[in-house]
Amino acid sequence: MKTPIKLALFGAGLVVAVGAVLGLARVVGSDNVAGSGTNISDMHEHHGEHDGGATGHDHAADGGAPPPGIRTAIDPRYPVGTTVLLTADHMPGMNGAQATISGAFDTTTYSVSYTPTTGGEPVVDHRWVVHEELDNPGPAPLADGTEVGLQAEHMGGMNGARATIDSSTDETVYMVDLEADGMEMTNHKWVVESEITPAR
């Protein structure tokens, strides 16, 4: 066989081999990404345990005003304007973050599980919603296992969803201003007192 033909065949073989390797890398890479199920949105919604799956944590930069009817705490441990450290892990970057208290309230606070109205995976053990963010809930506290309607708008697909109460607490509950995972948030809802420590 003449040298030019040999070189042509060799070059064609290299192209096929390189293409096969790149194709295999693409398949392996996509499987790893899909199989991991971990992206920033999912990390925000899977707070370590808790807020499983909906299409992302999607908290607004400004959480807005407290819900109508909620009682302002008269003598909270952390008054408005206090700088604190958070121990909650509701989203990446929250645990250990410095925050400023922007509201303190006396109410019953719930962890809930629900399926977003926008579809997607159920959200498990979402922390937190307050009694005033439930649809006609009746007197507080509600028992674990109670089915409720959500009127909270912490993230897409929450308002109007049906939920189940996982647990409740009557600790003072706070809104906070913080920066977590590169996002600055004001009036973030909610953090309970046991998830806060004094700033050093």
C-alpha positions in Angstrom: 0.0 0.0 0.0 1.4 3.4 -0.9 2.4 5.9 1.8 -0.3 8.6 1.1 -3.1 6.0 1.3 -1.7 4.6 4.6 -1.6 8.2 6.0 -5.1 8.9 4.9 -6.4 5.7 6.5 -4.4 6.4 9.7 -5.9 9.9 9.8 -9.4 8.6 9.4 -8.8 6.1 12.1 -7.7 8.8 14.5 -10.8 10.9 13.8 -13.1 7.9 14.5 -11.2 7.1 17.7 -11.2 10.7 19.0 -14.9 11.0 18.2 -15.7 7.8 20.1 -13.7 9.0 23.2 -15.5 12.4 23.1 -18.9 10.7 22.7 -18.2 8.4 25.6 -17.1 11.3 27.8 -20.3 13.2 26.9 -22.4 10.2 27.9 -20.5 9.6 31.2 -20.6 13.4 32.0 -24.3 13.7 31.4 -25.1 10.6 33.5 -23.1 12.0 36.4 -24.8 15.4 36.2 -28.3 13.8 35.9 -27.6 11.2 38.5 -26.3 13.6 41.0 -29.5 15.6 41.1 -27.6 18.4 42.7 -27.6 21.9 41.3 -27.9 25.3 43.0 -31.7 25.3 42.8 -32.0 21.8 44.3 -29.4 22.6 47.0 -31.5 25.6 48.0 -34.6 23.5 48.2 -33.0 20.5 49.9 -32.0 22.2 53.0 -29.9 19.5 54.3 -32.8 17.4 55.3 -35.6 19.3 55.0 -36.9 21.2 52.1 -36.8 18.5 49.5 -37.3 18.9 45.9 -39.4 21.5 44.3 -37.8 23.2 41.4 -35.6 25.4 43.5 -35.5 27.4 46.7 -36.3 30.6 44.7 -36.6 32.8 47.7 -37.1 36.4 46.6 -34.3 38.9 47.5 -37.0 40.8 49.5 -39.2 38.5 51.6 -41.8 41.3 52.0 -43.9 42.3 55.0 -45.0 39.9 57.7 -48.4 38.3 57.2 -51.5 40.2 58.4 -52.5 39.3 62.0 -49.1 38.1 63.3 -48.2 39.5 66.7 -45.0 41.4 67.1 -43.0 39.9 70.0 -43.0 42.3 73.0 -39.6 41.4 74.5 -37.7 39.2 72.1 -34.3 37.8 73.0 -33.0 39.3 69.8 -34.7 42.7 69.1 -35.0 44.3 65.7 -31.6 45.5 64.5 -29.6 42.9 66.5 -26.7 41.3 64.7 -26.7 37.5 65.1 -25.2 34.3 63.8 -27.5 31.7 62.2 -27.2 28.0 62.9 -30.1 27.0 60.5 -29.2 25.1 57.3 -32.3 26.0 55.3 -30.1 26.8 52.3 -26.4 26.8 51.3 -24.4 29.4 53.1 -27.0 30.0 55.8 -25.4 28.0 58.6 -22.8 30.3 60.3 -23.9 33.4 58.3 -24.2 36.8 60.1 -27.6 38.3 60.0 -29.6 41.2 61.2 -33.0 40.8 62.9 -35.7 42.6 60.9 -38.7 41.3 62.7 -39.6 39.2 65.8 -43.0 37.6 66.3 -45.0 35.5 68.7 -46.9 32.7 66.9 -46.9 29.0 66.2 -44.4 28.0 63.5 -44.7 24.9 61.5 -42.5 22.6 59.4 -44.6 21.3 56.5 -44.4 18.9 53.6 -46.3 19.7 50.3 -46.3 19.3 46.6 -45.8 22.5 44.7 -48.7 23.8 42.6 -46.2 24.2 39.8 -45.4 20.5 39.7 -42.1 18.8 40.6 -41.0 16.7 43.5 -42.7 17.0 46.9 -41.1 19.4 49.3 -40.4 17.5 52.6 -40.1 19.2 56.0 -40.0 22.8 54.8 -38.9 25.1 57.6 -40.8 27.3 58.3 -44.3 28.7 57.8 -46.2 30.6 60.5 -49.8 30.0 61.6 -50.8 33.3 59.8 -49.6 31.9 56.5 -52.2 29.0 56.5 -55.6 29.1 54.9 -58.3 29.3 57.6 -56.4 27.1 60.0 -58.5 27.4 63.1 -56.9 27.8 66.6 -53.2 27.2 67.1 -51.3 25.0 67.5 -52.3 22.5 64.9 -51.5 18.8 65.5 -48.8 17.0 63.6 -50.3 15.3 60.5 -53.0 18.0 60.0 -53.6 18.9 56.4 -53.6 22.6 55.6 -53.6 25.0 52.7 -50.6 27.3 52.3 -50.8 31.0 51.7 -47.1 31.6 52.1 -45.2 32.9 49.1 -41.6 32.0 50.1 -41.0 30.3 46.8 -42.8 29.4 43.5 -45.6 26.8 43.8 -46.1 27.3 47.5 -49.1 29.6 47.7 -52.2 27.5 47.3 -50.5 24.2 47.8 -51.9 21.6 50.2 -49.6 20.6 53.0 -49.2 18.4 56.0 -47.9 19.6 59.3 -44.7 17.8 60.2 -43.9 19.5 63.5 -44.5 22.8 65.3 -42.9 25.2 67.8 -44.0 28.1 69.8 -40.5 29.7 69.9 -40.1 33.3 68.9 -39.8 33.4 65.2 -37.7 36.0 63.3 -37.3 37.6 59.9 -33.7 38.3 59.1 -31.6 40.2 56.6 -28.5 38.2 55.5 -26.2 37.2 52.7 -26.2 33.5 51.9 -24.6 31.7 49.0 -23.8 35.0 47.4 -27.4 36.3 47.6 -28.4 39.2 49.7 -31.9 38.8 51.3 -34.0 41.1 53.3 -36.9 40.0 55.5 -36.1 36.3 55.0 -38.8 34.2 56.5 -38.4 32.4 58.9 -35.8 31.5 61.5 -36.8 30.3 65.0 -34.9 31.3 68.1 -33.1 28.0 68.6 -31.5 28.6 65.1 -29.9 31.8 66.2 -26.9 32.5 68.4 -25.4 35.9 69.5 -22.9 37.4 67.2 -19.3 37.0 68.5 
